[in-house]
Amino acid sequence: MAHVCIHWFRKGLRLHDNAALMAALKDCKELYPVFILDPYLHHTQVGINRQRFLIGALKDLDCSLRKLNSRLFVLRGKPEDVFPKLFNMWNVTKLTYEYDTEPYSLRRDEKVASLAKEHGVDVIYKISHTLYNIERIIEENNGKPPLTYKRLQAIVQNLGPPKKPIPAPTLENMRDVKTPHSEKYEDKYRIPTLEELQLDSKFLGEELFPGGEQEALRRLDEHMKRTGWVCSFEKPQTSPNSLSPSTTVLSPYVTFGCLSARTFWWRLTEVYRGRKHSDPPVSLHGQLLWREFFYTCSVGIPNFNKMNQNPVCTQVDWDTNQRNLAAWREARTGFPFIDAIMTQLRQEGWIHHLARHAVACFLTRGDLWISWEEGQKVFEDLLLDGDWALNAGNWQWLSASAFFHQFFRVYSPIAFGKKTDKNGDYIKKYLPLLKKFPPQYIYEPWKAPRSVQQAAGCIVGKDYPHPIVQHEQISKKNIQRMKEAYAKRSSDNNESPIKKQGITGIYISAGLYLLHLNSQLQ
């Protein structure tokens, strides 16, 4: 039987290593590649940089499909409302998509699969967003998610290397497949503009990281040519406040599926072959395994993105302070290093992993004592590489709520940035108001004499805010509060959270910083 098939793009916005798309082409006479702007995922609160990246990825995908005499059909609405109409209108007999492990996605896909069955539509899904089948990893660990990176490494070592990626479809694969075209379709199913999504693009800055598969593969090629850099890469040695990224910035492309994680893995394997190279957890392979670690935790741990009813998360009595939360979110804390990072995040949609560490610690256990769930929401909206599993896992880690328990190690909002940028060039770039402050005051402008502030054209308290907290005092108080939260959990469980979960922190040999390296390949 020759099928009329919809391939449903969600993540996996690419042609290479797309097993579900190849399954769509098998015994297919008509192909409809579809993307649905789901109001649950693509709402107006999502940051404009992230929306611009998505639109770029969709345009790139449409362009690639047109080279195969096909095209992308973009629709708006809830998938469970959209699909029954498409099934009837196009006489669909097969639906394919890439498997997604997020709780919302699983609920959505269950509804759509049920509707497909009612309409006599076969459903095929394939795993290609992660290196491994996450359920298999959990199965290999006696039905529980591995709660340490080391344990995950042991499991995947037994499973063997990830599957090799498959090539993109060619014109030969499409020889007997057609995608119906009409003038009516061109306008009805076109990719919307940012303005049509009710987003104001006039304040957008330069697009530093354009969305799309072709850009992802180009960037991957560029990095893989730097064999020495790739082989010696160690995440902790990269700088949080360099003026240009000190890491790959391939994370947004992996998040949206413009770049296959398996393709990335095997390209690295080629570069490593026959050469001395760094190893996980600090290597680039190690970063991909961090991603796998948090995906596995997100599948195996209930309520993973919340504190309540999350069995691995320490219950902390966080403050509710909307004024301080807004100051953090809007880069008005009075700490230039923190405000510069939050400004870069809003302007560009990306910040280095150690910069994420600094602002996350500041918001939670370090200074403001505000729940990690609030920070999670901000990152989810503003980060190009905002990923449900990684975002939740990283915020729990950095707030010392789960996975990492050395809560007495606090990032200083002053000293930490100075380690790699004594002159404050990063601050000057993102907070130009402070650019005339001399280096000895740029991290602490409130300490500058009035004459220095006047010469810099910036009076603290008038042009730039005073610090919203006294870091030295509040961080000590918060360490004590965290100690009390741990003691309560320990008494509740009759053992410490570390023993309870079998979790250990991992450190750089110098013992200066936490080695958790934000699996997002920034």
Stockholm file with secondary structure:
# STOCKHOLM 1.0

chainA/1-522         MAHVCIHWFRKGLRLHDNAALMAALKDCKELYPVFILDPYLHHTQVGINRQRFLIGALKDLDCSLRKLNSRLFVLRGKPEDVFPKLFNMWNVTKLTYEYDTEPYSLRRDEKVASLAKEHGVDVIYKISHTLYNIERIIEENNGKPPLTYKRLQAIVQNLGPPKKPIPAPTLENMRDVKTPHSEKYEDKYRIPTLEELQLDSKFLGEELFPGGEQEALRRLDEHMKRTGWVCSFEKPQTSPNSLSPSTTVLSPYVTFGCLSARTFWWRLTEVYRGRKHSDPPVSLHGQLLWREFFYTCSVGIPNFNKMNQNPVCTQVDWDTNQRNLAAWREARTGFPFIDAIMTQLRQEGWIHHLARHAVACFLTRGDLWISWEEGQKVFEDLLLDGDWALNAGNWQWLSASAFFHQFFRVYSPIAFGKKTDKNGDYIKKYLPLLKKFPPQYIYEPWKAPRSVQQAAGCIVGKDYPHPIVQHEQISKKNIQRMKEAYAKRSSDNNESPIKKQGITGIYISAGLYLLHLNSQLQ
#=GR chainA/1-522 SS CCEEEEEEESSCCSSTTCHHHHHHHTTEEEEEEEEEECTTTSCTTSCHHHHHHHHHHHHHHHHHHHTTTCCCEEEESCHHHHHHHHHHHHTCCEEEEECCCSHHHHHHHHHHHHHHHHTTCEEEEECCSSSSCHHHHHHHTTTSCCCSHHHHHHHHHHHCSCCCCCCCCCTTTTTTCBCCCCHHHHHHTCCCCTGGGTCCGGGCCCCSSCCSHHHHHHHHHHHHTCHHHHHHCCGGGSCTTCSSCSSCCCHHHHHTTSSCHHHHHHHHHHHHTTSCCCCTTTSHHHHHHHHHHHHHHHHHSTTTTCSTTCTTSCCCCCBCCHHHHHHHHTTCSSCHHHHHHHHHHHHHSCCCHHHHHHHHHIIIIITTCBCHHHHHHHHHHHCTTCCHHHHHHHHHHHTTSSSCCCTTCCCCTTHHHHTTCTTCHHHHHHCGGGTTSCHHHHTCGGGSCHHHHHHHTCCBTTTBCCCSSCHHHHHHHHHHHHHHHHHHHHHHHTSCHHHHHTCCCCBCTTSSSBCCCCSSCC
#=GC SS_cons         CCEEEEEEESSCCSSTTCHHHHHHHTTEEEEEEEEEECTTTSCTTSCHHHHHHHHHHHHHHHHHHHTTTCCCEEEESCHHHHHHHHHHHHTCCEEEEECCCSHHHHHHHHHHHHHHHHTTCEEEEECCSSSSCHHHHHHHTTTSCCCSHHHHHHHHHHHCSCCCCCCCCCTTTTTTCBCCCCHHHHHHTCCCCTGGGTCCGGGCCCCSSCCSHHHHHHHHHHHHTCHHHHHHCCGGGSCTTCSSCSSCCCHHHHHTTSSCHHHHHHHHHHHHTTSCCCCTTTSHHHHHHHHHHHHHHHHHSTTTTCSTTCTTSCCCCCBCCHHHHHHHHTTCSSCHHHHHHHHHHHHHSCCCHHHHHHHHHIIIIITTCBCHHHHHHHHHHHCTTCCHHHHHHHHHHHTTSSSCCCTTCCCCTTHHHHTTCTTCHHHHHHCGGGTTSCHHHHTCGGGSCHHHHHHHTCCBTTTBCCCSSCHHHHHHHHHHHHHHHHHHHHHHHTSCHHHHHTCCCCBCTTSSSBCCCCSSCC
//
